[in-house]
Amino acid sequence: MEILFALPSRVLLTDYAGAADAFRIATGEGAPFVLRTVAAIARGENLESGLGVALAGIEPLPQHVADGALIVVCGAVGNHPGTLTAQDQRLVAWLREVGAQQHVRVACICSGALYAARAGLLSGRRCTTHHSLTLRLRELAPDAMVLDDRVFVEDGSISTSAGVTTGVDLALHLIATLTDSRLAAKVAREMVVYLRRGPDEPALSPWLAGRNHLDDRIHRLQDAMGHAPQEEWSLARAAIHAHVSVRTLTRRFRAATGGSLHDYHSRLRLALAERARQRGAGYEAAAEAGGFGSARQLRRLRAAHR
């Protein structure tokens, strides 16, 4: 799958580097991504960043975009003026042509949403951008529903984020969507960032929830449990795996995750069973997939976690 980072003139480097690094790490962990960086420049030409540092090795905007591609539109410094550079006008025209295709996803970081709005991609959609630019976004996309105070917003094939570091949040969400939540958690841990969600986003997957901490022993235990959630994870076994006492594990696990080890394990097993149900399995088969003793036990636990 192609991930194209579309850079405007005077690109905000944190918008680009944060999200790109998340996808780079995911690719190194086996995600089937092909990363490309494109801009409205001639081949061999450098692109000026918002810091005045020239970026080399960037491709011209491609004429065609592969089926299933994700275009990540990064923000730029000084997006308040009403006029665009000739370079950015070409970027908007390109987005208008390729971003509207049904087989293409578009994700906008910070003021990248303004380019998508100019291209008509946000018409009738829920979206967000940096808090200082929401009024400007409403002017550019009057029939869009611009939401304030959101980390990111996803509406169909179009995603938008609030700004700068929230681009990493959106990248992690997309990695989880395009691959799986466990890989997103691994990338987040490598980047030492918290996993967040927008107020209107679905609840975090159990593989992502409870990972917003820096306790390495608990992370290693969660990794092990995540790879074998259908197995029994007693406090004694978990304590041995984390190389701490049961008492210490109980205290540290709750301090790191905000819940008990039993509850965390139950949610992992429920997620496995629910996945099996979504694939057409009956309750008995789903219970077996989640490591439950019976369909009755699965139903009882599902009811308790509603």
DACORJO-V778503 format. One line per field, one symbol per residue. ss: DSSP state (2 for helix, 1 for strand, 0 for the rest). psi: psi as a letter, one per 30 degrees, with the letter a starting at -180 (. if undefined). Layout:
ss->???
psi->???
This chain:
ss->011111100010222222222222222200000111111000000011100001100011000000000111100100000000022222222222220000001111000222222200000001100022222222220000110000011110011110000222222222222200222222222220000000000000000000000002222222222220000000222222220002222222222220002222222222222222220000222222200000222222222200
psi->kkjjjjklkhkjeeeeeeeeeeeeeeefgfkhkjkkkllillkfklkklfggkkklgkllkkekklkglkkjjlllkhgelfllleefeeeeeeeeefffkfgklkkkkbgffeeeeefgfgkglkllakffgeeeeeefifgljkklhkelkkjbgkkklekcffeeeeeeeeeeefcleeeeeeeeeefhlkklllfgllkkkffekggilgjeeeeeeeeeeffhfflkileeeeeeefhlleeeeeeeeeeefgaleeeeeeeeeeeeeeeeefggkleeeeeeefglfleeeeeeeeefg.
